[in-house]
């Protein structure tokens, strides 16, 4: 999910690009500036954590694992598309019974789905934008957790969260969904070569977690999905995950509408074969497409509200990079 869960200090400088003007973020804002501040506070109330957040502002010059010239910094900078991409990835990941078994047996997602979403958001944020030491510590922590997540699935098969194949599945689902969300909800026209670069960059995270054969290009990603599809199923546990997502309580105004909007927009990203697995009816798919169009309409206001002081903004300030450059592809801003 989009890295915006860490509580940021008040920005010390205005949000300007290297030319001295405010960056042109993609899309037309439909929410007044004053209300965007309220929107930001409401979103942070959902994503904020009680644990101390790492320092994204120091050491100055530390580019972390990727750096401002990476495609990963660009794709992960867009808050609304990363939020929706993260939800879509969770839906897709739940189709693998062994990957789901670890979550089912070793987490309290049914009682605290927001907690799980926050944890995922924190990991993506830290490995993308944090200084190198913080990012590497986040990877080590997840590796340690995975080492203790093992057991027997409902069908009697043994599973382990550090199984390279399952790690690659979870990773591939996230990469595919984040990439699709950026192109759909940020309006980014990402060249094919840059899409390949993104998959290749993100493979380094999967490799560090213990999945050396993670896809490194779009072609490898597509081939991996083809290989894994016979392993997928839509059973009672998957239905329960979707039910929990569809009924989660959001501590924001209009929680039901917001939940419907984001979940529908997330489902609209999924490939047809995944929707077929989920038995998504024609009426549901029509509602998903309507939610996607609605999110495209409001996304620029969410993007603008969450930009200044966010993790990408702070990482650019730490490294002296041009924040506005994160929104340009082939020299042009999307939208």
C-alpha positions as CSV (number, residue, x, y, z in Angstrom):
1,X,0.0,0.0,0.0
2,X,1.0,3.6,-0.4
3,X,3.7,4.6,2.1
4,X,1.9,7.3,4.1
5,X,1.4,5.6,7.4
6,X,4.3,7.2,9.3
7,X,3.5,10.3,11.2
8,X,5.5,13.1,9.6
9,X,6.7,16.2,11.4
10,X,5.5,19.5,10.1
11,X,7.4,20.3,6.8
12,X,10.3,22.6,7.3
13,X,10.1,23.9,3.8
14,X,7.4,24.6,1.2
15,X,6.7,21.9,-1.4
16,X,8.6,23.3,-4.3
17,X,10.5,21.7,-7.2
18,X,14.0,22.7,-8.2
19,X,12.7,25.6,-10.3
20,X,11.1,27.2,-7.3
21,X,7.5,26.7,-8.1
22,X,4.9,24.3,-6.6
23,X,5.1,20.9,-8.4
24,X,2.4,20.1,-10.9
25,X,0.7,17.0,-9.6
26,X,-1.5,15.2,-12.1
27,X,-5.2,15.8,-12.3
28,X,-7.7,18.5,-11.5
29,X,-8.6,19.1,-7.8
30,X,-12.3,19.1,-7.0
31,X,-11.9,19.5,-3.3
32,X,-11.0,23.0,-2.0
33,X,-7.6,23.5,-0.5
34,X,-8.9,24.0,3.1
35,X,-10.8,20.7,2.9
36,X,-7.8,18.9,1.6
37,X,-6.1,19.6,4.9
38,X,-9.0,18.0,6.7
39,X,-8.9,15.0,4.3
40,X,-5.2,14.5,5.1
41,X,-5.8,14.5,8.9
42,X,-8.6,12.0,8.4
43,X,-6.5,9.6,6.3
44,X,-3.6,9.8,8.7
45,X,-5.9,8.9,11.6
46,X,-6.6,5.6,9.8
47,X,-3.0,4.9,8.8
48,X,-1.0,6.3,11.8
49,X,0.7,3.9,14.2
50,X,1.4,4.1,17.9
51,X,4.9,2.8,17.6
52,X,7.7,5.4,17.0
53,X,8.2,6.1,13.3
54,X,11.7,5.9,11.8
55,X,13.5,9.1,10.8
56,X,13.0,9.7,7.1
57,X,14.8,13.0,7.2
58,X,18.3,11.8,8.1
59,X,21.0,11.1,7.3
60,X,21.0,13.7,4.6
61,X,22.1,12.3,1.3
62,X,21.2,8.6,2.1
63,X,19.3,7.3,-0.9
64,X,18.1,4.2,0.7
65,X,17.6,1.0,-1.3
66,X,16.4,2.6,-4.5
67,X,17.1,6.3,-4.8
68,X,15.3,9.2,-6.6
69,X,16.3,8.0,-10.0
70,X,14.5,4.7,-9.6
71,X,11.1,3.8,-11.1
72,X,10.0,2.5,-7.7
73,X,10.2,6.0,-6.2
74,X,8.0,7.3,-8.9
75,X,5.3,4.6,-8.8
76,X,5.1,4.4,-5.0
77,X,4.8,8.2,-4.7
78,X,1.1,8.3,-5.6
79,X,-1.0,7.8,-2.5
80,X,-4.5,6.9,-3.9
81,X,-3.1,4.4,-6.4
82,X,-0.9,2.7,-3.8
83,X,-3.8,2.4,-1.4
84,X,-6.0,0.8,-4.1
85,X,-3.2,-1.3,-5.4
86,X,-2.5,-2.6,-1.9
87,X,-6.1,-3.7,-1.5
88,X,-6.1,-5.3,-4.9
89,X,-3.0,-7.2,-4.0
90,X,-4.6,-8.5,-0.8
91,X,-7.5,-9.8,-2.8
92,X,-5.3,-11.5,-5.3
93,X,-3.0,-13.0,-2.7
94,X,-5.9,-14.5,-0.9
95,X,-6.5,-16.9,-3.8
96,X,-3.5,-19.0,-2.9
97,X,-4.5,-21.4,-0.2
98,X,-1.0,-21.8,1.3
99,X,-0.2,-18.1,1.3
100,X,-3.6,-17.5,3.0
101,X,-3.0,-20.3,5.5
102,X,-0.2,-18.4,7.1
103,X,-2.3,-15.3,7.5
104,X,-5.2,-17.3,8.7
105,X,-3.3,-19.2,11.4
106,X,-0.8,-16.6,12.5
107,X,-2.5,-13.2,12.5
108,X,-5.6,-11.6,13.9
109,X,-6.7,-10.1,10.6
110,X,-10.3,-10.9,11.2
111,X,-10.4,-8.7,14.2
112,X,-7.8,-6.1,13.1
113,X,-7.7,-5.9,9.3
114,X,-6.6,-2.2,9.5
115,X,-3.6,-3.3,11.6
116,X,-2.6,-5.7,8.8
117,X,-3.0,-3.1,6.2
118,X,-0.9,-0.7,8.3
119,X,1.9,-3.2,8.7
120,X,2.0,-3.7,4.9
121,X,2.0,0.0,4.3
122,X,4.8,0.5,6.8
123,X,6.9,-2.1,5.1
124,X,6.4,-0.7,1.6
125,X,7.1,2.8,2.9
126,X,10.3,1.9,4.7
127,X,11.8,-0.3,2.0
128,X,11.0,2.3,-0.6
129,X,11.8,5.7,1.0
130,X,13.6,5.2,4.3
131,X,17.4,5.5,4.7
132,X,19.2,2.2,4.0
133,X,19.7,1.1,7.6
134,X,15.9,1.5,8.3
135,X,15.0,-0.3,5.1
136,X,17.3,-3.2,5.8
137,X,16.1,-3.5,9.4
138,X,12.5,-3.7,8.1
139,X,13.5,-6.6,5.8
140,X,15.2,-8.4,8.6
141,X,12.2,-8.0,10.9
142,X,9.9,-9.5,8.2
143,X,12.4,-12.4,7.6
144,X,12.4,-13.2,11.3
145,X,8.6,-13.1,11.5
146,X,8.3,-15.4,8.4
147,X,10.7,-17.9,10.0
148,X,8.1,-18.6,12.7
149,X,5.0,-18.7,10.4
150,X,4.6,-22.4,9.4
151,X,2.0,-25.0,9.8
152,X,-0.5,-27.2,8.0
153,X,-3.1,-25.9,5.7
154,X,-6.8,-26.9,5.7
155,X,-6.1,-29.4,2.9
156,X,-3.3,-31.1,4.9
157,X,-0.3,-29.6,3.0
158,X,2.5,-28.1,5.0
159,X,3.3,-24.4,4.5
160,X,6.0,-22.0,5.5
161,X,6.0,-18.2,5.1
162,X,9.7,-18.3,4.1
163,X,8.9,-20.7,1.2
164,X,10.5,-19.0,-1.8
165,X,7.6,-19.8,-4.1
166,X,5.0,-18.4,-1.7
167,X,7.1,-15.3,-1.2
168,X,7.4,-14.8,-4.9
169,X,3.6,-15.1,-5.3
170,X,2.9,-12.5,-2.6
171,X,5.5,-10.2,-4.1
172,X,4.3,-10.7,-7.7
173,X,0.8,-9.8,-6.7
174,X,1.9,-6.6,-5.1
175,X,4.1,-5.6,-8.0
176,X,1.4,-6.2,-10.6
177,X,-1.3,-4.4,-8.6
178,X,0.9,-1.4,-7.8
179,X,1.9,-1.0,-11.4
180,X,-1.7,-1.3,-12.7
181,X,-3.0,1.1,-10.1
182,X,-0.4,3.8,-11.0
183,X,-1.4,3.6,-14.6
184,X,-5.1,3.6,-13.9
185,X,-5.5,6.1,-11.1
186,X,-2.5,8.4,-11.6
187,X,-3.0,8.4,-15.4
188,X,0.7,7.6,-15.8
189,X,1.7,6.4,-19.3
190,X,4.7,4.3,-18.2
191,X,6.9,3.1,-21.0
192,X,7.3,-0.7,-21.3
193,X,11.0,-0.4,-20.5
194,X,10.3,1.5,-17.3
195,X,7.7,-1.1,-16.3
196,X,10.4,-3.7,-16.7
197,X,12.7,-1.6,-14.6
198,X,10.1,-1.4,-11.9
199,X,9.6,-5.2,-11.7
200,X,13.4,-5.7,-11.8
201,X,14.0,-3.1,-9.0
202,X,11.3,-4.6,-6.8
203,X,12.7,-8.1,-7.3
204,X,15.6,-7.0,-5.0
205,X,13.1,-6.8,-2.1
206,X,11.8,-10.3,-2.8
207,X,15.3,-11.6,-3.1
208,X,16.3,-10.1,0.2
209,X,13.2,-11.7,1.8
210,X,14.2,-15.1,0.4
211,X,12.7,-15.4,-3.1
212,X,15.7,-15.6,-5.5
213,X,13.5,-16.5,-8.5
214,X,11.1,-13.5,-8.2
215,X,10.1,-12.1,-11.6
216,X,12.4,-9.5,-13.0
217,X,10.4,-8.2,-16.0
218,X,6.8,-7.9,-17.2
219,X,7.3,-11.0,-19.3
220,X,8.5,-13.0,-16.3
221,X,5.7,-11.6,-14.2
222,X,3.1,-12.8,-16.7
223,X,4.8,-16.2,-17.0
224,X,4.8,-16.6,-13.3
225,X,1.1,-15.9,-13.0
226,X,0.5,-18.5,-15.7
227,X,2.5,-21.0,-13.7
228,X,0.8,-20.3,-10.4
229,X,-2.8,-20.2,-11.6
230,X,-3.4,-23.9,-11.3
231,X,-2.5,-23.6,-7.6
232,X,-5.2,-21.0,-6.9
233,X,-8.7,-21.5,-5.5
234,X,-11.6,-19.6,-4.2
235,X,-12.8,-21.3,-1.0
236,X,-14.5,-20.4,2.3
237,X,-11.3,-18.8,3.6
238,X,-11.0,-16.5,0.6
239,X,-14.6,-15.6,0.9
240,X,-14.0,-14.7,4.6
241,X,-11.1,-12.4,3.6
242,X,-13.3,-10.5,1.1
243,X,-16.1,-10.3,3.7
244,X,-13.7,-8.9,6.3
245,X,-12.5,-6.3,3.8
246,X,-16.0,-5.5,2.8
247,X,-17.2,-4.9,6.4
248,X,-14.1,-3.2,7.9
249,X,-14.8,-0.2,10.0
250,X,-13.0,3.0,8.9
251,X,-12.7,5.8,11.5
252,X,-13.5,8.5,8.9
253,X,-16.6,10.3,7.7
254,X,-18.8,8.4,5.3
255,X,-16.9,5.1,6.1
256,X,-19.2,2.9,4.1
257,X,-19.0,5.0,1.0
258,X,-15.2,5.3,1.3
259,X,-14.8,1.5,1.8
260,X,-17.1,0.8,-1.2
261,X,-15.2,3.2,-3.4
262,X,-11.7,1.9,-2.6
263,X,-12.6,-1.8,-2.7
264,X,-14.5,-1.5,-5.9
265,X,-11.7,0.5,-7.5
266,X,-9.3,-2.3,-6.3
267,X,-11.4,-5.1,-7.7
268,X,-11.5,-3.2,-11.0
269,X,-7.7,-3.6,-11.3
270,X,-7.7,-7.4,-11.1
271,X,-7.2,-9.5,-14.2
272,X,-10.3,-11.2,-15.7
273,X,-9.1,-14.6,-14.6
274,X,-8.8,-13.5,-11.0
275,X,-12.4,-12.1,-11.1
276,X,-13.6,-15.4,-12.6
277,X,-11.9,-17.2,-9.7
278,X,-13.7,-14.9,-7.2
279,X,-17.0,-15.5,-9.0
280,X,-17.4,-11.7,-9.4
281,X,-20.8,-11.3,-11.1
282,X,-21.4,-9.0,-14.1
283,X,-23.3,-6.6,-11.8
284,X,-20.4,-6.5,-9.3
285,X,-18.0,-5.8,-12.1
286,X,-20.2,-3.0,-13.4
287,X,-20.2,-1.5,-9.9
288,X,-16.4,-1.9,-9.7
289,X,-15.9,0.0,-12.9
290,X,-18.2,2.8,-11.6
291,X,-16.1,2.9,-8.4
292,X,-12.9,3.1,-10.5
293,X,-14.3,6.1,-12.5
294,X,-15.3,7.8,-9.2
295,X,-11.8,7.3,-7.8
296,X,-10.2,8.7,-10.9
297,X,-12.4,11.8,-10.3
298,X,-11.4,12.3,-6.7
299,X,-7.8,11.0,-6.8
300,X,-6.2,14.3,-7.6
301,X,-7.6,15.9,-4.5
302,X,-6.4,13.0,-2.3
303,X,-3.0,13.1,-4.1
304,X,-2.6,16.8,-3.4
305,X,-3.7,16.5,0.2
306,X,-1.3,13.7,1.0
307,X,1.8,14.9,-0.9
308,X,3.4,17.5,1.3
309,X,5.1,16.0,4.3
310,X,4.6,12.4,2.9
311,X,7.3,9.9,2.7
312,X,8.3,10.5,-0.9
313,X,8.4,14.3,-0.2
314,X,10.6,13.7,2.8
315,X,12.9,11.3,1.0
316,X,13.3,13.9,-1.8
317,X,14.2,16.5,0.7
318,X,16.7,14.2,2.4
319,X,18.4,13.4,-0.8
320,X,18.1,16.9,-2.5
321,X,16.0,15.4,-5.3
322,X,13.3,17.2,-7.3
323,X,10.0,16.0,-5.9
324,X,8.1,17.1,-9.1
325,X,10.3,14.7,-11.2
326,X,8.6,11.8,-9.5
327,X,5.5,12.7,-11.5
328,X,7.1,12.9,-15.0
329,X,7.4,10.1,-17.5
330,X,9.4,10.9,-20.7
331,X,9.6,14.5,-19.5
332,X,5.8,14.8,-19.3
333,X,3.5,14.8,-16.2
334,X,0.7,12.3,-16.3
335,X,-2.9,13.2,-16.4
